[in-house]
Amino acid sequence: MVKWGGVDKLPRGTTVIDVGCGIGGSSRILAKEYGFNVTGITISPQQVQRAQELTPEGVDAKFKVDDALALSFPDNSFDVVWSIEAGPHMPDKAKYAQEMIRVLKPGGILVVADWNQRDDRQKQLNFWEKPVMRQLLEQWSHPAFSSIEGFSELIAETGLVEGEVTTADWTQETLPSWFDSIWQGVIKPQGMIRSGLSGVIKSLREVPTLLLMRLAFGNGLCRFGMFRAVKTNSVSKSADNMETEVVKV
Ligand SMILES: C[S@@+](CC[C@H](N)C(=O)[O-])C[C@H]1O[C@@H](n2cnc3c(N)ncnc32)[C@H](O)[C@@H]1O
């Protein structure tokens, strides 16, 4: 994803926001291996706490509770906006796209990896796909999945993107991860055991959902989508007094 997004060519000290950072895995990799200055945000205070515990002294990754749909950062704050598998949680996908582009600096790179459903404007979900989709959304509290086509349109519709939004379908490449997620729980059970009986029950409950995800991704109902966009250098600066001025950067 770093290479695909062209982020690997950026210098040390590049500022990155990791939107929906979980417990900070990507943020730490970007900080440690690329020397970036990373801010991870998530809606969950528990994830922020765990991310901080897992981040060693000297790694330039900090974490903050924040809402991806109302980011607390000013416009044009980061060189890179990075987000992995957070989109399905967003009830307002247009706002999610707008907020990520808003905090990106002119010329900055947005790179997103996400679960999507097939574009049902092209082919409606059929009799078995509808209940599977309902179950997937319910199990992990997702309001909805976008399609690759639909979300790239929402990014373009911000009106702040240079040229085309680039997309790719990485379904085949990511397919092994579903069985692997179950296998990792078998060979490394320490985490779930440490959380006691409720942790074990919660983890076991994940297994049917992971299998359904594998079914959905393996049969064309879901698609793993990659998105890349560059923010235009001609930005329209909305002042607090609502006056709008076009600024050439
Ligand atoms: C499936 S996890 C992905 C975590 C991480 N990016 C990773 O790849 O491991 C989804 C993340 O989105 C976060 N999230 C959900 N809704 C959010 C919101 N409105 N604002 C910020 N983060 C949100 C969750 O707390 C979680 O960290």
PDBQT file of the ligand as one rigid body, heavy atoms in Angstrom, charges set to zero:
ROOT
HETATM    1  C1  LIG A 301     -11.518  -2.466  11.183  1.00  0.00    +0.000 C 
HETATM    2  S1  LIG A 301     -10.750  -1.284  12.224  1.00  0.00    +0.000 S 
HETATM    3  C2  LIG A 301      -9.283  -0.916  11.297  1.00  0.00    +0.000 C 
HETATM    4  C3  LIG A 301      -8.148  -0.507  12.188  1.00  0.00    +0.000 C 
HETATM    5  C4  LIG A 301      -6.816  -0.223  11.520  1.00  0.00    +0.000 C 
HETATM    6  N1  LIG A 301      -6.893   0.750  10.463  1.00  0.00    +0.000 N 
HETATM    7  C5  LIG A 301      -6.176  -1.482  11.030  1.00  0.00    +0.000 C 
HETATM    8  O1  LIG A 301      -6.002  -1.626   9.828  1.00  0.00    +0.000 OA
HETATM    9  O2  LIG A 301      -5.858  -2.331  11.857  1.00  0.00    +0.000 OA
HETATM   10  C6  LIG A 301     -11.747   0.180  12.012  1.00  0.00    +0.000 C 
HETATM   11  C7  LIG A 301     -11.276   1.384  12.799  1.00  0.00    +0.000 C 
HETATM   12  O3  LIG A 301     -12.108   2.513  12.508  1.00  0.00    +0.000 OA
HETATM   13  C8  LIG A 301     -12.355   3.183  13.733  1.00  0.00    +0.000 C 
HETATM   14  N2  LIG A 301     -13.545   4.034  13.604  1.00  0.00    +0.000 N 
HETATM   15  C9  LIG A 301     -14.830   3.675  13.418  1.00  0.00    +0.000 A 
HETATM   16  N3  LIG A 301     -15.623   4.761  13.329  1.00  0.00    +0.000 NA
HETATM   17  C10 LIG A 301     -14.812   5.841  13.462  1.00  0.00    +0.000 A 
HETATM   18  C11 LIG A 301     -15.024   7.250  13.460  1.00  0.00    +0.000 A 
HETATM   19  N4  LIG A 301     -16.240   7.790  13.292  1.00  0.00    +0.000 N 
HETATM   20  N5  LIG A 301     -13.946   8.046  13.619  1.00  0.00    +0.000 NA
HETATM   21  C12 LIG A 301     -12.712   7.537  13.797  1.00  0.00    +0.000 A 
HETATM   22  N6  LIG A 301     -12.456   6.209  13.805  1.00  0.00    +0.000 NA
HETATM   23  C13 LIG A 301     -13.490   5.371  13.637  1.00  0.00    +0.000 A 
HETATM   24  C14 LIG A 301     -12.496   2.065  14.733  1.00  0.00    +0.000 C 
HETATM   25  O4  LIG A 301     -12.416   2.529  16.053  1.00  0.00    +0.000 OA
HETATM   26  C15 LIG A 301     -11.312   1.198  14.307  1.00  0.00    +0.000 C 
HETATM   27  O5  LIG A 301     -10.138   1.715  14.837  1.00  0.00    +0.000 OA
ENDROOT
TORSDOF 0
